[in-house]
Amino acid sequence: MIEMGKFKNKIFYLFISTFLILIILSINDYYIVASIYFYYLLFSLTFEIIKVKRIFLIHVWNGAFIFIILSEVFLPYFVPYGKIDVIKYLIISNIVVNIGYNISSFNFKVKERKNYLLKKRSKLSPIILLVLVVAYFILKIQDAIFSFSVGRNTAIENNDEANLFTTIFINPLGLILPAIIVYYFYVYKKNKWYIPLILSLPIFIVLFLEGTRFTLLFSLIGFALVLLSQTIKSKVTFKTYVLIVFACFSLVISSNLMKHLRSSVTKDESFNILIEEENKDLQSLMVPYMSPEGVVDMTDLSFKYFKNHEHLYGESSSFILYFWIPRSIWPDKPTMLGYWLIRKYRSGFGDEHSSSFGFTGDFYADFGMFSFFFIFLLGYFVKILEAFKDQAFRDGGYNIIIAALLYSYVFFFVRSPITSSMNFMGILFFYFFLRAVLFKKTTIKLLK
């Protein structure tokens, strides 16, 4: 009976999704199309989170779609001419991701798993963690100060090609190390919550000075979720809700401030996150607090280019397989879609500048409208990550670190799949490396 109920729910979801797609296709006013989907996502997210009293990865995905992609359409300076098909494509793509997620029944079915607990005999664990914090700070602080003083965009334009060692190893270390620190000192050692925060501050300071919201929020979210993992298991108090709301508001403020400090030009302007003109609808009121990354605009460029050129049939998506090869070894190594395509239509970019094409970008460049098949598989991929995350939180121990960081990974995957995946590969390296150094393996036998 339970399985039959789940099957009926999936059929009903398919019906609602199909009906929504037909509505989107039938309307040719870009603002109405975007507004309909905005309210659909907003109310469905609110209802589901209140109902289940949890935040799933698909909720994070849909929140990121509103925050990063859909918000662009509601900007006062958005140029809608010729972009209705692009907007429909992005919205339908997100619906397809949700279909792939909701009709999947993936789950882990194992009788025993490996968990990792701290070696009680080791006294070097805190020393190793502190040494890594100091090393990260020393290696990154000089460039971070330079980036803050002249603006991130200017700093990037004045830098040569990024050092491969920094890209693959040092940057991901800053993303995972705060989560490991809070796990060791707060979850395992039972110290006060501000102890791991103080120890992680050098990393957060470096990430803030660098001016890249992606890395700072990635690191902070992982830290916060590991910190809250113990609270989530028990009853959530009113005080906890207040702290969560305050933390989210602080992240929005810091995110907007970092955006303001990206270039030397905007650093001289007054900073104000408040709305200066009267707005008529909710979506316009919320836009100043969101982070549109130009994905709609970039997707429009992609549509224009591939209208007169052949698709790449896997070349763009496969960049993730060979990004780690130095250009000194492979001078003709292909560049990312966000690097070469913008230079086909526009100019004035620094050598290191690239743009975000969103979760559809490489798939559309490779396969055009056949990209919907692979976008559907993205939904299934998110469901697999969801199952892994749930199992990791249930098992507890060291596993909660990677489970917490999956929230950040999924959120920024919506913006830039390849960049997020490159960083997450580095995170996985340190996840397994530090697990081998600091922890020992135990077997968990599951009760039937």
Order of alpha helices (4+ residues) and beta strands (2+ residues): alpha-alpha-alpha-alpha-beta-alpha-alpha-alpha-alpha-alpha-alpha-alpha-alpha-alpha-alpha-alpha-alpha-alpha-alpha-alpha-beta
